[in-house]
Amino acid sequence: MALILALGGLLLGCEKALEPDYPNYLLSQDAIFEDTATIDAALADIYSGLRDNSPITGGRTGIAVLLGLYADELNYYSSSSETDNAFYNHTVLPNSSAVFNLWNTSYTLIFKVNSIIEGLHSSPLGEDEIDPYLGEALFLRAYLHFYLSQLYGDIPYIETTNYVQNASVSRMPLQQVYGKMENDLSLAKNLLPDMDNSGKRLRAAKGTASALLARLYLYNGQWEKAWTESNEVIATGNYILESDLNNVFLKESPSTIWQLKPEMDGYPTMEGQSFIFEFGPPSLYALTEDFITDFETGDLRKEVWTREISDGTESWYHAYKYKQNMFSGASSEYSIQFRVAEQYLIRAEASLHLDKLQEAQSDINVIRMRAGLQPTSANSPEELMDELMRQRRFEFFTEGGHRWFDIKRTGTAAEALQPIKTGWKETDVLLPLPQNELLLNPNLNPQNPGY
Amino acid sequence: MKNYYRQGYALVLSFALFFTYNSPLSSQNLPLKNISGTITDAEGPLSGVNVLVKNTARGVISDLEGRYSVTASLNDTLVFTYLGYKLQEVVVGISSIINIIMQADATALDQVVINAGYYKVSDKEKTGSISRITATEIENQTVLNPLGAIQGRLAGLNIVPISGVPGSGFNVLIRGKGSILAGSQPLYIIDGVPFSSQTLSSQDVSGSTLPNADFSPFSFLNPSDIESIEVLKDADATAIYGSRGANGVILITTKKGSKENTTYAITAKSGLGQIAKKQKLLNTQQYLQMREQAFLNDGIAEYPSYAYDVNGTWSQDRYTDWQEELLGKTAYYQDYQASISGGNGRTSFLISGGYRNESSVFIEDISYKRASGLAKFNHATADDRIKLSFSMAYTHEDNDLPDADLSYQALILPPNAPNLYNEDGSLNWEDGTFNNPLGALEGDLRAKRNSLLTNLLLDLKLIKNLSIKTNLGYQDTNLEEYHTLPYTLYPPQYGFNSLFSSVYSSVGNGSSWIVEPQLTYSYATPKSKLDALVGYSAQNDRSSTLTQYAEGFSNNAQIMNAAAANFIKITDDSQRVYKYQAVFGRFNYTFMDRYIINLTGRRDGSSRFGPNNRFANFGAVGAAWIFSEEKPIKSNLSFLSYGKLRGSYGTTGNDQIGDYRYLNSYGSSGTSYNGTIGLYPTALYNPDFGWEINSKAEIALELGLFNNRISTTINYYHNRSSNQLVEIPLPATTGFGGILANLNALVANNGWEFEFTSHNIDSEKWKWTTSFALTIPRNELLEFPNLENSTYANSYVIGEPITIRKVLHFTGVDPETGVYTFEDYNGDGQISTPEDSQRIVDLAPKFYGGLSNTVKFENLELQMFFQFNKQLAENSNIFGTTPGAPVNQSVDVLDAWTAPGDRTNTQAFTTGSNYERTLASINFRQSDASFSDASYIRLKTLSLAYNLRNLITNSSNTKVFIQGQNLYTLTNFKGQDPEQAQGFIPALRWLGAGFTLTF
């Protein structure tokens, strides 16, 4: 036996002999960050993840659909999906698969982003090569946390891949989360190029970080900063408001700040597939009657961005911003994340709060006039605020949950939803944290009120 | 090895005899003289035989040529003893030359030498749990795969075929499933070389026909070349295999050459096969009645245009038994063997070759062909210092597989579906109304494999008692396979052409080498004996797979030419390396022939684990007490010829988690963004996971009664698998649902095993032997921290086996509504999965085993083997067919609910447009109604042989035989075959005949 142990000791000396080389189908974490091509591929995975499987996907699991149902934009015509039903009727429960999915897909991508950030920090490449990637990664981390914070309120802001730490994190007060985002975005802004190197606005650039910063400040009531950032985006001249409504969502649109390209050329956007239907009654979703009737007479957006479908007796409308819903030779549209119209309206809102009424009015009119409407007659702050929110409603409907976030942040959700949603409760402004998460990490308690 | 062993025993026995016979009555003052002679047995000279002068201390051992020489007086008695032979006593008398022919003792336990892997041990003196099956039992079967030949025959070993398609594999479990996530495959060792049980086949290519694409690597081994298969089960036997011993070890030893005259043997056999059982399905009249009722129930007055079966598109008078049509062919096999074997006392050789050709019952002509060769060479130098043995097995297999297993189609095609062929012989698509099942057979699925296994064993005696032995092995397998999918597999109405034709092809390579130098030491004193062994093992496995998809050809004739394809995609390109090192040892001490202690241990290192956990220690202690050797028992219980109590305890490990799992790595996502395929971190980096640890305890009683005419072994084992490698659930904030790590989950496998053999009749003319094996296993998940919140919550329950399924509980058809009902466990008024899937069904066998009878009357021999199994299994309800849907169904649906008040087990028919009933039908599939008793008793093997002696020459043997396989199954099972997953062809019923000629 002693002999065996002695030989066992010898074996330890041969430990290196058991060290396997990486197989051809895997790359070591270190190797990834020694080459810009593989760093590029690691980021490509984040972008495709955002597009296909994240809260901002245009597919049926994304917030464009779910929050459209949750707010007053969409009617639900089926009962097949428990998730859709729960959002539509405000009966969302902590064990809902959608609640988990929104949370889980975000943090999955955040882990990947953190893995990239850590890899870049230890990369042997020079700063000039790394910086744009680091900027993208920091932007993406803030972007993902932004939606989590809007959906769930206080959330953990995850900045490491250390699972021991991440498994027992606590929720962070919203203001701290905003601080972290601001920090990441400011850093990103300094690192990112003016325009992304694809030339097609497919990846984050300086303007993208500014645009998100502007939105963050707006949501947080930091009017000065919101004004400065949105003004900066507009002033660069890189993003020009597309005057023809028909072209706003085309992939070449100059008003686009950042858009996500479908996986294969020829594929439609997920939004196109989710919203468009050809026959009535709709199998899933259509725009609410109120939304359609609330359009101001002469608003071209009703004509261009919605479509009426009739079965002869009844008619329904679907969102028609993205017009391609089938495979064709080439994709004509990509999924737009930021467009410059939002920056005009952010600047307008900030101006209002900063008492620059004229400036606000003029920015609102930019949007109105492009929709074929006359300049607004509103001139009191209250009237202008109403008009501004109306423009936001008709400009951004079924885009990334804008409507819900607007009524939530302005405290008008109850007013808008109480009359139409029997399940409405004040506590619905936040989704519940996934039940399973609380069980696996009790530090995430308490659950949001009302659940 | 045998010689070596004989000598070891001789030494021990001689001391033992000294002890026993050293009595003071011995001396007689007669003059001593030299006696000499030669000792032989049926095979030739016998070395190592103890020759003792009775009642004296004088004794010798016969030499290599069987010669001995001893001094004795006229009226002394010589006692000749040898392990496994009957003791002989001869009075010296006046002769000075005494030649002895030793008679083998058929019932002697000592004779049975068991291969324990790194060492050999007699059945009598073994301390561990090792079951064994030999060529006699394997040879009488018609099976292609050696694993098929041992099914049911050994206690503790559960083997289930995964399909009846030639070449498909088996699920093998020794003493139950101990691991939640990691593999439960035993370690296989063929002639000293670890053999990978992983298929090299690609799911993309052969997965369409072979479940899990398992073209079993074991089918390379011709069962006729196997001498014995040993199954190591307990800690004592398996701890020496360390990290790979947790799931047990299966040792396969191929035949050796004989040491006497050159012998030629030829065997030829052939047989026919068919499906053993057809299911009772509706005939056309019953079927149409069901369909009409379904439309009536759904309130659909006018048959829709697509309801071809009822609306008159298809003839309402046609009837086809689709099981007969698609699976009704008669399968055949032909099997030829030839071998030459011979040698002299020092050298022996064996060359054997085999060819097998086997088809199946599918409508498509397919065949599996195997050409196999085995060469063995053994040599010992004159002084017995150096021994070497070399073996090489090479096999070529060509498996022309069916493109699809039409077993499911055969059950669901409406009985009035149209003809398969048009009059001109082309496929009939009935103007696009008939999805002809033969379309799926338009392609070509073929796998070719070459396997080489070679081994060299060198044994050098350094000094007396000390030898150095080295085992060198090399294995190489390469597999090429392709599956063509020509456009003709779609109805012509689709308007496809060869631009839609495609082909999957795959090449797999696997090779491994092993080097195992060992030092063995043995020492004996009159009262005791010691055997020790230390060894080192290094192994290196490499495997690679390359799978390619090509699509779009200008002509179908070009389909095998990927260069002519419009589009080519590599779907898999992976290479893996697995490295392994170990030191191991054994220390065995026997005292007074009855107290035995056996210590084994191993220190293992595997490349599958991170640097911090690469090495681990395993060990076991085994002990045996042969109580029948104790004086009081020996003298008072004369019927007890042998009695042993043994026990063992120790630990083994399980490293079947796949390669490279601990690396911090990025992999390709396969999804692109702006033309770049993404790379992503594949898992949370945990370099610290280690082996699963399986602690095994066992206690066993072995008895031999009435001169070992009856022998039996009763085992109780108690295994605990801990440190389970699982995905430990983590909150999503970590980026993953879990991390591969060792969890304090504990799985227990307990059980009883009984093995029993009785020589009921043992006379010159008549011999009748009965053997019986029974296993009663019990599996239980004892601990699983945080199970409720893990991804395993819907799969496992503490206190239940890990082989369970959680399903809905079917509570019958509501007599008022005629809809299937289920138990609403959470009382929310809705039936939903997984919330209401709280009913537990366990799919592990409750008990299993086999009963074998061999009757010999002069030259006639009859062997019968019954296999039995008590278990639950998925029945045909698992297809989820809605009663009334346009597919054929079991005749059981004829009692469907029709009016309120009906009490029945089949819900009201619906065409599928009744939402409630369709939903209930989906739930029905996911309920306990899809599982039912699948216990069976099967006449697995029947063979009758007649030996025509001296037909050709005086020393020739001609045996003619008939053999049957799976001849009869007694079962209540509702489905095709109780051991076969539904929807795949089960093992066939075979009947064949042949002859063996030896001269």
Interface residues (C-beta under 8 A of the other chain):
Chain A: M1 L3 I4 L5 L7 G8 L10 L11 L12 C14 E15 A17 L18 E19 P20 D21 Y22 P23 N24 Y25 L26 L27 S28 Q29 I32 T38 D40 A41 A42 A44 D45 I46 Y47 S48 G49 R51 D52 F100 W103 N104 Y107 T108 I110 F111 K112 N114 S115 P156 I158 T161 Y163 N166 A167 V169 S198 K200 L202 R203 L260 K261 E263 M264 P434 N436 E437 L439 L440 N441 L444
Chain B: V534 Y536 D573 S574 Q575 R576 V577 Y578 K579 Y580 Q581 A582 V583 F584 G585 F587 L599 G601 R603 G605 S606 S607 P611 R614 F615 N617 D659 Y660 L663 N664 S665 Y666 G667 S668 S669 T671 S672 Y673 N674 T676 I677 G678 L679 Y680 P681 T682 L684 Y685 P729 L730 P731 A732 T733 T734 G735 F736 G737 I739 N786 E788 N789
